[in-house]
Amino acid sequence: MTDAMPLTRRLRRVAPLAAVLVLAAACGDDDNGTATPQTPPGPTTTSTATPGTTTKRTTTGGTVTPPVPTASPKASKKGTLVMGTRDLFPLLQTSIRRFAPTQVEGNSVKVVALAGPTSFWAGRNRKQRILVTMRLKGEDAPKTKIGQKVDFIGLLTSSAAGAGAVGVRNIVDRTLLEKQGAYVDASVADVKLH
């Protein structure tokens, strides 16, 4: 009788665990073992629109292609000047030296003024503009005209050496460059005039 007692105690401990296992097994298969395997969904495409851009995202078998921004006709008509995703136009009335070195991209921006054979001011008007200098790398400088549209990619560079170091002679232009404290340094290959 002394051997039966420990066995009874052991069964009392095991019984609740066995009941949980039986219950879990019964809940997991409610269609009597005839479950059909889950198949991954086929390719899907989702398009979303936000003011000024359209993004497209494609999902294929669990792989997500990042959204690709597409400029709207209105945005490209007006021109954009960005550092990453940040609009640079509102900052052009202040010092932008703190952002250097950062990649800057201009799309359909107007040539507002010429600063020299290898540099020009790009922007919306004489107040919202930035100096763009071109490294020629042995190529000829493009024929730039005021009012032309231009696309460019360059590096926002500190103008700590002064306006004269980048060839800016006009007093109004020198004052603006000194206030901004930076300009865009671009390879001539990354400057496209329309």
C-alpha positions in Angstrom: 0.0 0.0 0.0 2.9 2.3 0.5 4.0 1.9 -3.1 0.5 2.7 -4.4 0.4 6.1 -2.7 3.3 7.7 -4.5 1.9 6.4 -7.8 -1.5 8.0 -7.1 0.2 11.3 -6.3 2.1 11.1 -9.5 -1.0 10.4 -11.6 -2.7 13.4 -10.0 0.1 15.6 -11.3 0.2 14.1 -14.8 -3.5 14.0 -15.4 -4.0 17.7 -15.8 -1.0 17.9 -18.2 -2.4 15.0 -20.3 -5.8 16.7 -20.4 -4.2 19.9 -21.8 -2.3 18.0 -24.5 -5.5 16.1 -25.6 -7.5 19.3 -25.7 -4.8 21.2 -27.7 -4.5 18.4 -30.2 -8.3 18.4 -30.6 -8.5 22.1 -31.1 -5.7 22.3 -33.6 -7.4 20.1 -36.2 -11.1 20.7 -36.4 -11.6 19.1 -39.9 -10.5 15.6 -38.9 -7.0 15.7 -40.4 -8.0 16.9 -43.8 -6.4 20.3 -43.6 -5.3 21.8 -46.9 -1.9 23.4 -47.1 -1.8 27.2 -47.2 -0.4 28.6 -50.4 1.3 32.0 -50.5 -0.7 34.7 -52.3 0.3 35.5 -55.9 1.9 38.8 -57.0 0.0 41.8 -55.9 0.3 45.5 -56.9 -0.8 48.4 -54.7 -0.8 52.0 -55.9 -1.2 54.9 -53.6 -1.4 58.6 -54.4 -0.4 61.5 -52.2 -0.3 65.2 -53.1 2.5 65.8 -55.6 3.6 62.1 -56.0 2.4 58.7 -56.9 4.0 55.7 -55.3 3.9 52.1 -56.5 4.6 49.1 -54.4 4.8 45.5 -55.7 4.8 42.4 -53.5 5.8 39.1 -55.0 6.1 35.9 -52.9 7.0 37.8 -49.7 9.5 40.1 -51.4 8.6 43.8 -51.2 9.9 46.2 -53.8 10.3 49.7 -52.2 7.9 52.5 -53.3 9.2 54.4 -56.3 8.2 58.1 -56.2 6.9 59.5 -59.5 6.8 63.2 -59.9 3.4 64.6 -60.8 3.2 66.9 -63.8 2.5 69.9 -61.5 5.6 69.2 -59.4 8.0 68.8 -62.4 6.6 72.0 -63.9 7.5 74.0 -60.8 10.8 72.3 -60.2 12.2 70.6 -57.1 15.3 71.0 -55.0 15.8 68.4 -52.3 18.3 67.0 -49.9 17.2 63.4 -49.5 13.5 64.0 -48.9 13.8 67.5 -47.5 12.7 70.4 -49.6 15.6 72.9 -49.8 13.8 75.9 -51.2 12.4 77.1 -47.8 15.9 77.1 -46.4 17.6 79.2 -49.0 17.0 82.4 -47.2 19.1 81.2 -44.2 22.5 79.5 -43.7 22.5 76.0 -45.2 26.2 75.3 -44.3 25.1 73.0 -41.4 23.8 70.5 -44.0 27.1 70.2 -45.9 28.2 67.7 -47.0 24.9 66.3 -48.3 23.8 65.2 -51.7 21.4 67.7 -53.4 19.2 67.0 -56.3 17.5 69.6 -58.5 14.8 68.6 -61.1 13.4 71.0 -63.6 14.8 74.0 -61.7 15.2 77.3 -63.6 18.6 78.8 -64.3 18.1 82.2 -62.6 21.5 83.8 -63.2 24.9 83.0 -64.6 27.9 83.3 -62.2 30.6 82.3 -64.7 31.4 79.8 -67.5 31.2 76.9 -65.1 28.7 78.0 -62.5 25.1 79.3 -62.4 22.4 80.1 -59.9 19.4 77.6 -60.0 16.1 78.0 -58.3 12.6 79.6 -58.6 13.6 83.3 -58.6 16.4 85.6 -57.5 15.5 85.1 -53.8 15.1 81.3 -53.9 18.2 80.1 -55.6 21.5 78.3 -55.0 24.9 78.4 -56.7 25.8 75.3 -58.8 29.4 74.9 -59.9 30.4 72.3 -62.4 33.6 70.3 -62.4 34.4 69.9 -66.1 36.8 66.8 -66.0 38.2 67.7 -69.3 34.9 68.3 -71.0 33.5 71.6 -72.4 31.2 73.7 -70.3 27.6 73.5 -71.5 26.0 76.6 -73.0 23.8 77.7 -70.1 21.2 80.4 -70.6 19.0 82.2 -68.1 15.5 80.8 -68.0 16.6 77.2 -69.1 15.4 74.3 -67.0 18.1 72.1 -65.5 18.4 68.8 -63.7 21.4 68.2 -61.5 22.9 66.0 -58.7 25.7 67.4 -56.6 27.3 67.7 -53.2 26.3 70.6 -50.9 29.7 72.0 -50.1 30.6 74.6 -47.5 31.8 77.9 -49.0 34.0 78.7 -46.0 36.8 79.9 -48.3 34.6 82.7 -49.5 32.6 83.7 -52.6 35.7 84.7 -54.5 37.1 81.1 -54.3 34.2 79.8 -56.4 34.3 82.7 -58.9 31.3 84.8 -57.7 32.1 88.5 -58.4 28.7 90.3 -58.3 28.1 91.9 -54.9 24.5 90.7 -54.6 25.5 87.2 -55.5 28.4 87.3 -53.1 26.2 88.5 -50.3 23.7 85.6 -50.9 26.4 83.0 -51.1 28.0 84.2 -47.8 24.5 84.2 -46.1 23.8 80.6 -47.3 27.4 79.5 -46.6 27.2 76.6 -49.1 26.9 75.8 -52.8 26.3 72.7 -55.0 29.4 71.1 -56.4 28.4 68.9 -59.4 30.2 67.0 -62.1 29.3 68.3 -65.6 28.1 64.8 -66.4 25.4 65.2 -63.7 24.1 68.5 -65.1 21.4 68.2 -67.7 20.0 71.3 -69.4 16.6 71.2 -71.1 
